[in-house]
Amino acid sequence: AVGLWASLIGGRALWAVPAAFVAAMTAGFLAALGGFGLPFVEPAIAASVVVIGLLALAALQVPTVIGMGIVGFFALFHGYAHGLELGGASGLTFMTGFVAATALLHGAGVALGLGIGAFAGGKAGRIAARVAGGLTALGGLWLAAGA
């Protein structure tokens, strides 16, 4: 959803919004390792899927820095949860893996959003990308209902 929304914002947001998510997620991971408390982790993660999916559905145009702040807020919770899941794994190896996986997912979202636009063309492509955002939001609601 982050990549889809970034593709719909366009411009510098194509890379800056996903990068902000990855950076804030890393900070959340380090906060968990440092023993800092963060409440409502699971509800915030579920809310992030719904909210960012809805932002893509609405194709909400915001300044890049606002988009970065929105996804960065939610990313803290994602990273914190990863820190809680560390177990006996090496912190650096574990962090490298989930950071790389997240960056690839965001890149896939951007590519999907841009690809849908190129394939379907113009307005139809934006509508298809927005529908994908709406489906993401519905998936988030489904996850939240099952949690």
Helices and strands as residue ranges (DSSP letters): H 2-9, H 13-33, H 41-58, H 64-84, H 91-120, H 122-146
